Amino acid sequence: MIKEVREVRAQSSICFSALPDVDVSGLLKEIIKENVYRKDYENLTIQLLEENISYDMAIEALKKID
């Protein structure tokens, strides 16, 4: 399914991560390392969650996927 989603998303000019030459795993590692979305998560995303999951807990879950 990942392949199909990337093919569809690659058609969008705003979906950089879906382009065929992008290393999604490497990009995710960089996002995690630099805490790119920490403020967004803590200020906005956490309000949308049904469970109280800290940013750090979410990041640990992402690390297990790779």
N, C-alpha and C positions, 0 to 999 in steps of 0.2 A: 504494500500500500504506500510506503514511503516514496517509492519510485514514481508512482502515479500522481501523488500529491505534488511532488517536486516538479513534474512535467507541467502540470496545470498552473502551479504558482509561478513558474519561470516565465510565463507569458506576461506577468505583471511587472511593470517597471519599478515598483516599490518593494518587490520581494527579492532582495539581494541574495538571501540565503538559499533560494531555490535554484540559482544558476548552477549549471553542471560543474563548473570548475571551483566551486566554493566548498571548502572543507568544513562542513557543518559541525563536526565534532571539535575541531580546532577553534572555530568561531565561538562555540558554546563555552569552551574552556577559557577563552579570553574574556568573555562576558562575565563569567564567574570570578575570574581572577581580579578583574577591575571593578567588581561590584556595580556594573553599569546600571542595573535595574533595581538596586536596593531601595532607593528613595521612592521610586514609583511603586514598588511592591508594598513598602511599609505605609505609604500615604494613601494609596488607592486600591491596589489589588486585595490587600488583606480584608478590606471592608466587604468585598464581594464573596469571600469564602464562607462556607457553612461551618467550617472548623477553624479554630485559631491555630494556624500553622505559621511559625516564624519564618522569616526570610532564610535564616541559617538552616532550618530544617528542610525547607524546600530545596535549597542548594545541595544539601547532602543527598537528597533523593535524586536530583539530577546527576550528581557525580556517580551514583550507582548504575545509572542507565548506560553510561559510556563504558 
